[in-house]
């Protein structure tokens, strides 16, 4: 009977040890290697983050102009005309930091045309081709 109890105790101990070691094993699956292609990598075109076109230009200019801008009553057509003027200046290589697309606009303390700057940067992003 002592042998049966001893054998049962040893069997139980082996089962416990086997159970503990089973918890440390990792499940590893073998995947086949990815296919190698001779074709070169091709960059994907990023999704457009800025809307383009006349409506996007007008909406963006209106949202970015300072509250005390010099053209508070400008119509959409006038803004688009100023945007086209900005595109022409950009295409001609004008210094856009000193370019004004608004008649009579005065520079700020740093020598820039703040309202024209909004129109120029928005035109560059939305309507200039």
Secondary structure, DSSP 8 states (H G I E B T S, - for coil): -HHHHHHHHHHHHHHHHHHHHHTT-------------SS----------S--SHHHHHHHHHHHS-TT-S-TT--HHHHHHHHHHHHHHHHTT--TTS---STT----TTS--HHHHHHHHHHHHHT--
